[in-house]
Amino acid sequence: MEHGLYIHLPYCRSLCPYCAFAKAALHRAEPERLLAALRREAEMAHPTAAWGRPRTIFFGGGTPTALDPDSLRACLAWVRSAWDLSRVREWTVEANPEGLTDEKLAILREGGVDRLSLGIQSLEPTVLRLLGRIHGPERALDAMAQAQRAGFRTLSVDLMVAVPGETEVGVLAGVAALVDLGVPHLSIYSLQVEPGTPLARKVERGSVLPLDADAAADRYERIGERLAAAGYRHYEVSNWALPGHESRHNEGYWTRRPYLGLGPGAHSFNGAARWRNEEDVTRYFERVESGELPREEVEEVTRETAATEAIFLGLRRARGLRRRYAERLAGAALDGWAEWARSAGAVRLDPPGRIRPTERGLLVSHEISSDLLARSGRLDTPAPGC
């Protein structure tokens, strides 16, 4: 079974106020206990060959590079010993500028990692402070150059836009700086106020005001124009890449390939069901150490659910959907929807066998997907049009 492997390492040097992922402060880190729990969970989760030969690997977090060098080296060695890596086409590790050293970069390269994903978020000091980041713009730029010197040909950078306090000039200048550095992959996300986070509480009190949705959309379009002019392809709603540098692991998510997630809060999909792991780090340890798989919210994926996912995910990608496949998913509603979406400038119907979102369509992919699902009877009420 072709699949991805995701491993969640939850420790961070600082806890960002907007982040809702499973995490713990680095001073509470228990790297030996974490590695032992990951080994135990893996032994329980893939007793057969089905999960034994991943095609892609992704270390997320948290901040995997927050681990000390010996723990990071041991974790990579465990993966090499526990899985058959002969078919791995991409191995990504997330990192933040702070704490990234030449020693850790060398450990990653020697361990088989070939892609680094750097959480820069912004190159504006005001924005970094609001986001709770502990690096400055200069350190962010230094970290990118450092990773390139270490031999990471495929380097991805995360940016966040629509952040209170940012300026359009600053955002576009940041994008230009990354282009000038030759960063081949950018993941650009609009700030989401996640319930229960410190940022959400500030928004509720009125001390932080999110950017207007129209202004955020306009900023996103301006960024896309700049990147297109520099030769980047907008291949998924939030992702741009120079040719050959698209994320293979994330492509697996968008095309509904199975993936096994290990660690607190990790998600999994085996083709028939989805589940997530226990998010609380301490409870994750306790459950695994007692011999229990730490799974929550196991949900069967019905044919109806699979069709809905295929439409939403297909219209998030520049490749779109094969028309014959879309007809199987949406039935007779497809033709009317396709003409409506084409006339609204949201999709292209050329070549004839495909339905591809335009730049505008990628910006409103959720809305056009919801409209198609409503017309095909998969949603009770239609979502707003584009």
C-alpha positions in Angstrom: 0.0 0.0 0.0 1.5 3.3 -1.1 1.4 5.6 1.9 3.0 8.5 3.9 4.4 8.4 7.3 3.9 11.3 9.7 5.6 11.6 13.0 4.7 14.4 15.5 7.4 15.7 17.8 5.5 18.1 20.1 8.2 20.2 21.8 8.7 23.9 21.1 11.1 26.5 22.5 8.1 28.8 22.8 4.4 28.3 22.5 2.9 30.5 19.8 -0.4 32.1 20.8 -2.2 31.2 17.5 -1.2 27.5 17.4 -3.7 24.8 18.2 -1.5 21.8 17.5 -0.5 19.3 20.1 2.6 20.7 21.8 4.5 21.2 25.0 7.2 23.7 26.1 10.7 22.5 25.6 11.6 22.8 29.3 9.1 19.9 29.8 10.6 17.8 27.1 11.1 14.1 27.8 12.9 13.0 24.6 13.8 9.5 25.8 10.2 8.9 26.9 8.9 10.3 23.6 11.1 8.1 21.5 10.2 5.0 23.6 6.5 5.9 23.2 6.8 6.4 19.4 8.6 3.0 19.1 5.8 1.3 21.2 3.0 3.0 19.2 4.7 2.0 15.9 5.0 -1.6 17.0 1.3 -1.7 17.8 0.2 0.3 14.8 1.9 -1.6 12.0 2.2 -5.2 12.8 1.8 -6.2 9.1 3.6 -5.1 6.0 0.9 -2.7 5.1 2.6 0.3 6.8 6.1 -1.0 6.4 7.3 0.8 3.2 6.4 4.5 3.2 6.8 6.6 0.1 7.1 9.9 2.0 8.0 10.9 5.6 7.2 14.1 7.4 8.4 15.0 10.9 6.1 17.7 12.2 5.4 19.4 15.4 5.9 21.2 17.6 9.5 21.8 16.3 11.4 18.6 15.6 14.7 20.5 15.6 14.0 21.7 19.1 15.3 18.3 20.2 18.9 18.1 21.4 21.3 16.7 18.8 21.6 13.2 20.3 17.8 12.8 20.6 17.3 14.0 17.0 20.0 11.6 15.8 18.4 8.7 17.7 15.0 9.5 16.3 16.2 9.4 12.7 18.1 6.2 13.4 15.0 4.6 14.8 13.0 5.4 11.6 15.7 3.9 9.4 15.7 0.7 11.5 11.9 0.4 11.8 10.8 0.9 8.2 11.9 -0.1 4.8 13.0 3.2 3.3 14.0 1.9 -0.1 11.0 3.5 -1.8 11.0 6.9 0.1 10.9 9.8 -2.4 10.8 12.6 0.1 11.7 13.1 3.8 10.7 16.5 5.3 11.5 17.9 8.7 9.9 21.1 10.1 12.2 23.6 11.8 12.2 27.1 13.2 15.0 29.6 12.8 15.8 29.6 16.5 17.7 26.6 17.7 18.7 25.6 14.1 22.4 24.8 14.1 24.9 23.6 11.6 25.2 20.4 13.8 21.5 19.7 13.6 21.4 20.4 9.9 24.3 17.9 9.3 22.5 15.3 11.5 19.4 15.7 9.3 21.3 15.4 6.0 23.3 12.4 7.3 20.1 10.8 8.5 18.4 10.9 5.1 16.3 14.0 5.3 16.2 15.8 2.0 13.6 18.6 2.5 13.4 21.2 5.2 10.3 23.2 6.1 11.1 26.5 7.9 8.5 28.3 10.0 9.4 31.9 9.1 5.8 33.3 9.3 6.9 36.9 8.6 9.8 39.2 8.0 8.1 42.1 9.7 9.2 42.6 13.4 5.7 43.8 14.5 4.0 40.7 13.1 6.5 38.3 14.6 5.9 39.8 18.0 2.1 39.5 17.7 2.5 35.9 16.6 4.8 35.2 19.6 7.7 34.2 17.5 11.1 34.5 19.2 13.2 35.0 16.0 13.7 38.2 14.2 13.8 38.9 10.4 17.6 38.7 10.3 17.8 35.3 12.0 15.1 34.0 9.6 17.1 35.0 6.6 20.3 33.6 8.1 18.5 30.3 8.8 17.5 30.0 5.2 21.0 30.6 3.9 22.3 28.2 6.6 20.0 25.4 5.3 21.0 26.0 1.7 24.7 25.8 2.7 24.0 22.5 4.4 22.8 21.1 1.1 19.0 21.3 1.3 18.2 21.8 -2.3 14.5 21.6 -1.5 13.7 24.2 1.1 10.1 25.2 2.0 9.2 28.4 3.9 5.9 29.0 5.8 4.5 32.5 5.7 1.4 33.9 7.4 -0.6 36.8 6.0 -3.7 38.7 7.1 -2.1 39.2 10.5 -3.1 42.4 12.5 -0.3 44.9 12.2 1.2 43.7 8.9 1.6 46.1 6.0 1.1 45.2 2.3 4.5 46.7 1.6 6.1 44.6 4.3 4.4 41.4 3.1 5.4 41.9 -0.5 8.9 42.8 0.5 9.2 39.6 2.5 8.0 37.6 -0.5 10.5 39.3 -2.7 13.3 38.6 -0.3 12.5 34.9 -0.3 12.4 34.9 -4.1 15.7 36.6 -4.3 17.2 33.9 -2.0 15.9 31.2 -4.4 13.6 29.5 -1.9 11.9 27.0 -4.2 8.7 26.3 -2.2 6.4 28.7 -0.2 3.4 27.7 1.9 1.4 30.9 2.6 -1.6 30.8 5.0 -4.1 33.4 6.1 -4.1 33.7 9.9 -6.8 31.5 11.4 -8.1 32.3 14.9 -8.3 28.9 16.4 -10.8 28.4 19.3 -9.2 28.1 22.7 -5.9 29.7 21.8 -4.5 32.8 23.5 -5.0 34.7 20.3 -8.7 33.8 20.2 -9.0 35.2 23.7 -7.4 38.5 22.6 -9.8 38.7 19.7 -12.8 38.0 22.0 -11.6 40.9 24.3 -11.2 43.2 21.3 -7.5 43.8 21.9 -6.7 42.2 18.5 -8.8 42.9 15.4 -8.4 40.4 12.5 -7.9 41.8 9.1 -11.0 42.3 7.0 -11.7 39.3 4.7 -11.7 41.3 1.5 -8.4 43.0 2.4 -6.9 39.6 3.2 -8.1 38.2 -0.1 -6.7 41.1 -2.0 -3.3 40.7 -0.3 -3.3 37.0 -1.2 -3.9 37.8 -4.8 -1.1 40.4 -4.9 1.3 37.8 -3.5 0.2 35.3 -6.1 0.9 37.8 -8.9 4.4 38.4 -7.6 5.2 34.7 -7.3 3.7 33.9 -10.8 5.9 36.6 -12.3 8.9 35.0 -10.6 8.1 31.5 -12.1 6.4 29.9 -9.2 3.4 27.7 -9.8 0.3 28.0 -7.6 -0.3 24.3 -7.4 -2.6 24.2 -4.3 -4.6 26.8 -2.5 -1.8 27.7 0.0 1.2 26.4 -1.8 3.6 27.7 -4.5 6.6 26.0 -6.0 9.3 26.3 -8.6 9.0 23.3 -11.1 10.0 20.0 -9.4 9.7 21.3 -5.8 6.1 20.5 -5.0 5.5 18.7 -1.7 5.1 15.0 -2.4 4.0 14.2 1.1 1.2 16.8 1.1 0.2 15.7 -2.4 -0.7 12.4 -0.7 -3.1 14.1 1.6 -4.8 16.0 -1.3 -5.1 12.9 -3.4 -6.4 10.8 -0.5 -3.5 8.4 -0.3 -3.3 6.5 3.1 -1.0 7.8 5.8 0.0 6.7 9.2 0.4 9.3 11.9 2.4 8.6 15.1 2.8 10.8 18.2 0.4 13.1 20.1 -2.3 14.6 18.0 -1.2 12.9 14.8 -3.9 12.0 12.2 -4.1 8.8 10.1 -6.1 7.5 7.2 -6.0 3.9 5.9 -8.4 4.2 3.0 -11.4 3.0 5.0 -11.3 5.1 8.2 -9.7 8.2 9.7 -8.6 8.8 13.3 -6.5 11.1 15.3 -4.3 10.4 18.3 -4.7 11.6 21.9 -3.6 15.3 21.8 -2.5 15.8 25.4 1.2 14.9 25.6 1.1 13.4 29.1 -2.1 11.3 28.4 -0.5 10.2 25.1 2.4 8.8 27.0 0.3 7.1 29.6 -2.0 5.4 27.1 0.9 4.1 24.9 2.9 2.9 27.9 -0.1 1.0 29.1 -0.2 -0.9 25.8 -3.1 1.0 24.3 -3.2 2.6 20.9 -3.9 6.3 21.7 -6.6 6.7 19.0 -9.6 9.1 19.2 -12.5 9.9 16.9 -12.2 6.8 14.6 -14.5 7.5 11.7 -15.5 5.2 8.9 -15.1 6.8 5.5 -18.2 6.0 3.6 -18.6 6.3 -0.2 -20.5 9.5 0.4 -17.7 10.9 2.6 -15.1 9.8 0.1 -16.9 11.6 -2.8 -17.2 14.8 -0.8 -13.5 14.7 0.2 -12.5 14.1 -3.4 -14.5 17.2 -4.6 -13.1 19.5 -1.9 -9.6 18.3 -2.3 -9.6 18.1 -6.1 -10.7 21.7 -6.4 -8.0 22.9 -4.0 -5.4 21.9 -6.6 -4.4 23.5 -9.8 -4.7 20.2 -11.5 -8.4 20.1 -10.6 -10.5 17.0 -11.4 -10.8 14.8 -14.4 -14.2 15.5 -15.9 -15.3 11.9 -16.1 -14.3 11.4 -12.4 -16.2 14.5 -11.4 -19.3 13.2 -13.2 -19.2 10.0 -11.2 -18.9 12.1 -8.0 -21.5 14.8 -8.8 -23.8 13.2 -11.3 -26.1 15.3 -13.5 -25.4 18.5 -11.5 -21.9 18.8 -12.9 -22.7 20.3 -16.3 -24.7 23.2 -14.9 -22.2 23.9 -12.1 -19.3 23.7 -14.5 -20.8 26.3 -16.8 -21.7 28.6 -13.8 -18.2 28.3 -12.4 -16.6 28.9 -15.8 -18.7 32.0 -16.4 -17.8 33.3 -13.0 -14.1 32.9 -13.8 -13.5 30.2 -11.2 -12.6 27.3 -13.4 -11.2 26.5 -16.8 -12.7 23.7 -18.9 -9.7 23.3 -21.2 -8.4 20.8 -22.0 -11.9 19.3 -22.4 -11.2 16.3 -20.1 -10.4 18.4 -17.0 -12.0 21.0 -14.7 -9.2 23.2 -13.4 -9.6 26.1 -10.9 -8.3 29.4 -12.0 -6.3 31.7 -9.7 -9.6 33.2 -8.6 -11.1 29.7 -8.2 -8.3 28.6 -5.9 -9.0 31.6 -3.7 -12.6 30.6 -3.3 -12.2 26.8 -3.7 -14.3 26.1 -0.6 -17.2 28.1 -1.9 -17.2 26.5 -5.4 -16.8 23.0 -3.9 -19.7 23.7 -1.5 -21.9 24.9 -4.4 -21.2 21.7 -6.5 -22.0 19.5 -3.5 -25.2 21.4 -2.8 -26.3 21.0 -6.4 -25.5 17.3 -6.4 -27.6 16.9 -3.2 -24.6 16.2 -0.9 -25.2 19.4 1.1 -28.6 20.5 2.4 -28.1 24.2 1.4 -25.9 25.8 -1.1 -22.9 27.8 0.0 -22.3 31.3 -1.3 -21.2 31.5 -4.9 -18.0 33.0 -6.0 
